[in-house]
Each structure stands twice: as C-alpha cells, then as structure tokens.
C-alpha cells in the first residue's frame, strides 16, 4: 500500500510590500512521503515571494512533470511555473520551451546549483526575460524546517530583498 501525503496547514499572515500583497489565510499544502521538510519550506517561501492571484501548489513529487507551484488562467493555460529545486538540462529545456509566455521561477537554497542554473540559462541564444532564479539562504531554510508541526503559524513580511519571520530574517537574492 502506498503511503499517503501528509496535509500541512500554514496559518499565514503575509505582507509583501513590493508586490502590494496583504493576505491572512490558511494555506494547505500536501507533503509527499519522500519530500524533505526543507523542500516544503522552499515551496511555502516561493508561495510568499511570488504570491499572485490563482497561485496554487502543484500535484507534488508523485507527478514529476509538473511544477511545485503554478497559476493558470481561465482557459487552463499555465501563466506561472515555479520550481523549488535545480533541474537537469533536459528538464530545463522542456520547461522553458513548453511553457509559452508563462513566467518561470526557480527558488533554490543551494548557491552553487543556483549559479549553475543561471549559467545554463545565460547560455541560451534567445532572451529569457520571463525566467528568474531566486536564492534563499540555506540556514534560513534549515531554521524554518526545524519545525515539522502539521499546523504552523507564519507571519511573513517581505520588503525589498529581505524576508522577516518571527525573529528570523534573511536576504533573498534574485540572481536572474
């Protein structure tokens, strides 16, 4: 029998000053049995950093050709594709070439892999202005991942390149 996903609830108060986003709501997230808590935290941070109308969590690790987060328009066309891990070159090509004009973002907590991803993207012949790469400090992710509670309360304020949360703060860098 396959293991079931664990339902996590983040009671979120979000203020993303630069994007003009103010939200207070529970955010439900399914954690796949093989998913690390660090990956869960990166997905939640990506949701906070790139929050927009219609942004939702993808089906998860059990469906490998889908993003960690996405937004779709009323026709079902993907408008935002967010990955919270480095991807292999072939998958990168598939994502960029197959997503049309969708905004694509990669949110990582490993500087080396983030820089490698930027180098791959910079090597493309065409301009990829709709693709961004974000780097979150690994110690910040580790501190947030220390709590594996099924229900958590997050108060997040994002100003410029800083994320502030309950006594923790980190500079999040947009590398591309």
PyMOL commands that set and color helices and strands:
alter all, ss='L'
color gray80, all
select helices_A, chain A and resi 37-49+89-98+111-122+138-145
alter helices_A, ss='H'
color red, helices_A
select strands_A, chain A and resi 6-16+21-31+56-57+69-72+78-83+103-108+131-135+151-159+162-165+168-171+173-174
alter strands_A, ss='S'
color yellow, strands_A
deselect
rebuild
show_as cartoon
